[in-house]
Amino acid sequence: MILNDIGTWRLRIRDALEQSGKSMREVSLAAQCGPGYLFDILESGKEPTVERLLRIANVLEISVSSLLYGIQMGKEEEELLELYSTLT
């Protein structure tokens, strides 16, 4: 999946990051990624994996559907997406 096609998802991550009051490093480490992972996504254009994006969303306390599409999914759809990430 090429996330650049979805639009402004990086801006939504930035907004969620700002609202959380956490640093990029804090979120990256809490999501069990390298310390510069979120920086690489936001500043260097790195494409995240679904699994890591789910972890980042969880740390930021926002749904993946909100990050990617700016909409909320139901709990069942979110759980399905989370299960999918464990298969990859």
C-alpha positions in Angstrom: 0.0 0.0 0.0 1.4 3.4 -1.0 0.3 5.8 1.8 1.3 8.9 -0.2 -1.9 8.3 -2.3 -4.1 8.7 0.7 -3.3 12.4 1.0 -2.6 14.4 4.1 -1.9 11.5 6.6 1.5 12.9 7.5 -0.2 16.2 8.6 -2.7 14.2 10.7 0.2 12.4 12.4 1.9 15.8 13.1 -1.4 17.1 14.5 -1.8 14.0 16.8 1.8 14.3 17.8 1.4 18.0 18.8 -1.8 17.3 20.7 -0.1 14.5 22.6 2.6 16.7 23.8 5.1 14.0 23.1 8.3 14.2 21.1 8.9 12.3 17.9 11.6 10.3 19.7 9.2 9.5 22.6 6.6 8.2 20.2 9.0 6.2 18.2 10.5 4.5 21.2 7.1 3.8 22.8 6.0 2.3 19.5 9.0 0.0 19.6 10.6 1.5 16.6 14.0 3.1 16.3 14.4 6.5 18.0 14.4 8.4 14.7 11.6 6.4 13.0 8.8 9.0 13.3 11.3 11.7 12.1 12.1 9.6 9.1 8.4 9.2 8.3 7.6 12.9 8.7 10.7 14.6 7.5 12.4 12.1 5.1 9.3 10.6 3.5 9.9 7.1 4.7 6.9 4.8 4.2 5.8 3.1 7.4 4.7 -0.5 7.6 1.1 -1.2 8.7 2.3 -2.8 11.9 4.4 0.2 12.9 1.7 2.6 11.9 -0.7 0.8 14.2 1.8 1.0 17.0 2.4 4.8 16.4 -1.4 5.3 16.3 -1.8 3.5 19.6 0.9 5.6 21.3 -0.7 8.7 20.0 -4.1 7.4 21.1 -5.8 7.8 17.7 -7.2 5.3 15.3 -5.3 4.4 12.1 -8.4 5.3 10.1 -8.3 8.8 11.6 -4.6 9.1 10.7 -5.0 7.8 7.2 -8.4 9.0 6.1 -9.5 11.6 8.7 -12.5 9.4 9.6 -13.3 7.0 12.5 -13.8 3.3 11.8 -15.9 1.1 14.1 -14.3 -1.0 16.7 -14.7 -4.2 14.6 -13.0 -2.6 11.6 -10.1 -1.4 13.7 -9.7 -4.9 15.3 -9.7 -6.4 11.8 -7.0 -4.1 10.7 -4.9 -4.9 13.8 -5.3 -8.6 13.1 -4.3 -8.1 9.5 -1.1 -6.4 10.7 -0.1 -9.6 12.6 -0.3 -11.6 9.5 2.2 -9.6 7.5 
